[in-house]
C-alpha cells in the first residue's frame, strides 16, 4: 500500500511540476543602495581645511 501511495504522490508532483512556468521579468530588477558617505567626506574636508589653515595662518586671521 505504501508503494502505491508513493507512486501516486510522485505522479501528482510530476503533473504539477509541468504546470509551473518560469519567466524572466519584463523590466530589469532594480536594487537601490543608498549609502551614506557624508560623514567621511566631511571629516576629510575638515582635516584638509585644518591643514591649510595651519600652513597659511595669514590667509585666515582670527
N, C-alpha and C positions, 0 to 999 in steps of 0.2 A: 504494500500500500504506500509506503514512503517513496518508492521509486516512481510510482505513478504521479504522486503529488509533486515530486521534484521535477519530473519531466513536464508536467503541466505548468509549473511556475516558470521553468526555463523557456517554454514556448510563449507564455504571456510576455515575458521580458523581451524576447526577440521581436515579438509583434509590436510591442510598444516602442521599442528602440527604432523600429523602421519608421515610426510616425514623427520622430523628432528631427527638426531641421536646424542646422547651424548656419547662420548667415552673418556676414560682416556688416557692421553698421554703415549707413549711407554717409554719415559725416565722421571725420576722424575723432577719436577720443581726446578730449582736452583735459590736461592736468594743469591746474593753476597752482603755482608755487609762489606764494607771497612770502618773501624772505626779508626780514628786517635787518638791514645792514647800516642803518642810520647811525647807531651808536659808535660803531667802529670808525666810520668816516669822520664823524665829529671829533672823536678822540685824536685821530691822526691830524686833522686840521688844527686842533688846539695845540698839539705838540709842535707842529710846524710853525704856527704863529708865535708860540713862546720862544722858539729858537731864533726866529727872525728878529723879534723884539730884543732879545738878549744880545744878538750880534750887532744890531743897529739901534742903540738906545736914543740916538739923536733924532731918529725918524718918528718916535713915539714918546714925546715928552709927557711927564706925569704931573 
